[in-house]
Amino acid sequence: MTDMMTTIIIGVMTALVISAFAYIFAKIKGIRKEEDAIRKGLKALLRDRVIQIYNYYSSKNCIPIYARENVESLHSEYKALGGNGTIEGLVNRLMLLPTEKPNDADFESRDVV
C-alpha cells in the first residue's frame, strides 16, 4: 500500500512540475512576443519620425544643428533596435544639408516638425 501511495505521489508531483514548466515556458514565450511587438512598433515610430524630418528639412534645403543631432540620435536608436539601412540614405542626405540658410529669419524660428 505504501509503494502504491509513493507511486501516486511521485506521479502527481511529476505532473505538477511538468505543468509548471509548461506554464512558465508559455508565459516567457508570451512576454517575448510582446517585447518583439513593442520593439517593432518603436522601430516603426523612429523610422517614421526620421522620414518626417527628412521631408520637412529637405524641402527647406537646410537643417539646423539641433535637428541634425536629433536625427543622429533617432537613427542610432533605430539601428540599435535592428533597423535596416532603408533610412540610411535619408539620414546621409540630411547630414549633407547646410545648417544655416543665409538671410532666412523663418529658418531659425525652430518650427516643430
SERO-4910 file (N, C-alpha, C, O; in steps of 0.05 Angstrom, whole numbers):
BEGIN
 pado doro    nc1    nc2    nc3   cac1   cac2   cac3    cc1    cc2    cc3    oc1    oc2    oc3
  Met    A     16    -24      0      0      0      0     17     25      0     11     45    -13
  Thr    A     39     25     14     57     48     16     71     52    -11     74     75    -20
  Asp    A     78     30    -24     90     33    -51     71     45    -71     79     61    -88
  Met    A     46     38    -69     26     49    -87     21     79    -81     18     94   -100
  Met    A     21     87    -56     18    115    -49     42    131    -58     39    153    -69
  Thr    A     66    120    -55     90    133    -64     90    137    -94     97    158   -104
  Thr    A     81    117   -109     80    118   -138     60    139   -146     65    154   -165
  Ile    A     37    141   -133     17    161   -139     27    189   -133     24    207   -150
  Ile    A     40    192   -110     51    218   -103     72    227   -123     73    250   -131
  Ile    A     90    209   -130    111    215   -150     98    223   -177    107    241   -190
  Gly    A     78    208   -185     64    214   -210     51    241   -209     53    257   -229
  Val    A     38    248   -187     24    274   -185     45    296   -184     42    317   -197
  Met    A     67    292   -169     88    313   -168    101    317   -195    106    340   -203
  Thr    A    106    296   -209    117    298   -236     99    314   -255    107    331   -270
  Ala    A     73    308   -253     53    322   -270     53    351   -262     51    368   -280
  Leu    A     54    358   -236     54    385   -228     79    400   -237     77    423   -246
  Val    A    102    388   -235    127    400   -244    126    405   -274    134    427   -283
  Ile    A    118    385   -289    116    388   -318     96    410   -325    101    426   -343
  Ser    A     73    411   -312     53    432   -317     65    460   -310     60    479   -324
  Ala    A     79    462   -288     92    487   -280    111    496   -301    112    520   -309
  Phe    A    128    478   -311    147    485   -332    133    494   -358    142    513   -371
  Ala    A    112    480   -365     97    487   -389     85    515   -386     85    531   -405
  Tyr    A     74    521   -362     62    547   -357     83    569   -359     79    590   -371
  Ile    A    106    564   -346    128    584   -346    138    589   -375    142    611   -383
  Phe    A    141    567   -390    150    569   -418    130    585   -434    138    602   -450
  Ala    A    105    580   -430     84    595   -445     85    625   -438     82    642   -455
  Lys    A     88    630   -412     90    658   -403    114    672   -416    112    695   -425
  Ile    A    137    659   -415    161    670   -426    158    675   -456    166    696   -467
  Lys    A    146    656   -470    141    659   -499    122    683   -504    126    698   -523
  Gly    A    102    686   -487     83    709   -490     97    736   -485     92    755   -499
  Ile    A    115    736   -465    130    761   -459    148    767   -482    150    791   -490
  Arg    A    161    748   -493    179    753   -516    164    763   -540    173    781   -554
  Lys    A    140    752   -544    124    761   -567    116    791   -563    117    807   -582
  Glu    A    109    797   -538    101    825   -532    125    844   -535    122    865   -546
  Glu    A    148    835   -525    172    852   -527    179    856   -557    187    878   -565
  Asp    A    176    835   -573    182    837   -601    162    857   -615    171    873   -632
  Ala    A    137    856   -607    118    875   -618    124    904   -610    122    922   -626
  Ile    A    132    907   -585    140    934   -576    164    944   -591    165    967   -600
  Arg    A    184    927   -594    208    934   -609    202    942   -638    212    961   -648
  Lys    A    185    926   -651    178    932   -678    162    958   -680    166    974   -699
  Gly    A    144    963   -661    129    987   -661    146   1012   -657    143   1032   -670
  Leu    A    165   1010   -638    183   1032   -632    201   1037   -656    206   1060   -663
  Lys    A    210   1016   -669    227   1019   -692    211   1033   -715    222   1050   -729
  Ala    A    186   1026   -718    169   1039   -739    165   1068   -733    165   1085   -751
  Leu    A    161   1075   -707    158   1103   -700    183   1119   -705    182   1142   -714
  Leu    A    206   1108   -698    232   1122   -703    236   1126   -732    244   1148   -741
  Arg    A    230   1105   -748    233   1107   -777    215   1129   -788    223   1146   -805
  Asp    A    190   1129   -779    171   1149   -788    180   1177   -781    177   1196   -797
  Arg    A    191   1180   -757    200   1207   -749    223   1217   -766    223   1240   -773
  Val    A    242   1199   -772    264   1207   -789    254   1215   -817    263   1235   -828
  Ile    A    235   1200   -827    223   1207   -853    210   1234   -852    212   1250   -871
  Gln    A    195   1240   -831    181   1266   -828    202   1289   -828    199   1309   -841
  Ile    A    223   1284   -812    244   1305   -810    257   1309   -837    263   1331   -845
  Tyr    A    262   1287   -851    275   1289   -877    257   1305   -896    267   1323   -909
  Asn    A    231   1298   -898    213   1313   -915    212   1342   -909    212   1359   -927
  Tyr    A    211   1349   -883    209   1376   -875    234   1392   -882    233   1413   -895
  Tyr    A    257   1383   -873    282   1398   -877    294   1396   -905    307   1415   -914
  Ser    A    288   1375   -919    298   1374   -947    283   1394   -964    294   1405   -983
  Ser    A    258   1400   -957    243   1420   -972    253   1448   -965    251   1466   -982
  Lys    A    265   1451   -942    276   1477   -934    305   1480   -945    317   1501   -945
  Asn    A    316   1457   -953    343   1456   -964    365   1464   -943    387   1473   -950
  Cys    A    359   1460   -918    378   1464   -896    366   1451   -871    342   1446   -869
  Ile    A    384   1445   -852    375   1433   -827    391   1446   -804    415   1446   -804
  Pro    A    377   1456   -783    391   1467   -761    406   1446   -745    400   1422   -746
  Ile    A    426   1454   -730    443   1436   -715    427   1418   -695    431   1394   -693
  Tyr    A    407   1430   -681    392   1415   -662    376   1393   -676    373   1371   -665
  Ala    A    366   1398   -700    351   1377   -715    370   1356   -725    363   1332   -725
  Arg    A    394   1364   -733    414   1344   -743    421   1325   -720    423   1301   -724
  Glu    A    426   1336   -696    433   1320   -673    410   1301   -666    414   1278   -658
  Asn    A    385   1311   -668    362   1294   -663    360   1271   -683    354   1248   -675
  Val    A    365   1277   -708    364   1256   -728    386   1235   -723    381   1211   -725
  Glu    A    409   1244   -715    431   1225   -709    423   1206   -686    428   1182   -686
  Ser    A    410   1218   -666    401   1203   -642    379   1183   -650    380   1159   -643
  Leu    A    360   1192   -665    338   1175   -674    349   1152   -691    341   1129   -688
  His    A    367   1158   -709    378   1138   -727    395   1117   -711    394   1094   -717
  Ser    A    410   1127   -691    426   1109   -675    408   1089   -660    414   1065   -660
  Glu    A    386   1098   -649    368   1080   -634    353   1062   -654    347   1039   -647
  Tyr    A    347   1072   -677    334   1056   -698    351   1032   -705    342   1009   -706
  Lys    A    377   1038   -709    396   1016   -716    400    997   -693    402    973   -697
  Ala    A    400   1007   -668    403    990   -645    380    971   -641    383    949   -631
  Leu    A    357    979   -651    333    961   -650    332    942   -674    312    927   -677
  Gly    A    352    942   -690    353    924   -712    343    936   -738    337    921   -757
  Gly    A    340    962   -739    332    975   -764    351    970   -786    376    970   -782
  Asn    A    341    966   -810    359    962   -833    368    988   -845    363   1009   -833
  Gly    A    381    987   -867    392   1011   -879    373   1027   -896    381   1044   -911
  Thr    A    347   1021   -894    327   1035   -910    329   1065   -907    328   1080   -927
  Ile    A    331   1075   -882    332   1104   -878    360   1115   -878    364   1139   -875
  Glu    A    379   1098   -881    408   1107   -881    412   1128   -902    426   1148   -897
  Gly    A    401   1125   -925    404   1144   -947    392   1171   -940    403   1192   -946
  Leu    A    368   1170   -927    355   1195   -919    372   1210   -898    376   1234   -900
  Val    A    383   1195   -879    399   1207   -858    424   1219   -871    432   1241   -864
  Asn    A    437   1204   -889    461   1215   -902    455   1240   -917    471   1259   -917
  Arg    A    432   1241   -931    425   1266   -946    420   1289   -927    427   1312   -933
  Leu    A    407   1283   -904    402   1304   -884    429   1315   -874    431   1339   -869
  Met    A    448   1298   -869    474   1307   -858    489   1324   -878    507   1339   -871
  Leu    A    483   1321   -904    496   1338   -924    484   1365   -927    496   1383   -938
  Leu    A    460   1369   -916    447   1395   -918    462   1416   -900    473   1409   -879
  Pro    A    463   1441   -909    476   1461   -893    460   1466   -867    436   1461   -866
  Thr    A    473   1476   -846    459   1481   -821    447   1509   -820    431   1515   -802
  Glu    A    455   1526   -838    444   1553   -839    435   1560   -867    447   1552   -886
  Lys    A    414   1576   -868    405   1586   -894    409   1616   -893    398   1630   -876
  Pro    A    425   1627   -910    431   1655   -909    406   1672   -912    389   1667   -929
  Asn    A    404   1693   -895    383   1713   -896    355   1701   -895    337   1710   -909
  Asp    A    351   1681   -878    324   1669   -876    317   1669   -846    324   1651   -831
  Ala    A    302   1689   -838    294   1692   -809    275   1669   -801    275   1662   -778
  Asp    A    258   1659   -819    239   1638   -812    253   1612   -805    243   1596   -789
  Phe    A    276   1608   -816    290   1583   -811    297   1579   -781    295   1557   -771
  Glu    A    305   1600   -769    314   1599   -741    290   1600   -721    295   1601   -697
  Ser    A    266   1599   -731    243   1601   -713    238   1575   -698    221   1574   -681
  Arg    A    254   1554   -704    252   1528   -691    224   1516   -694    212   1507   -674
  Asp    A    214   1516   -718    188   1504   -723    189   1475   -714    209   1461   -719
  Val    A    168   1465   -701    166   1438   -693    155   1422   -717    135   1429   -728
  Val    A    169   1401   -723    161   1384   -745    140   1365   -736    130   1348   -752
***
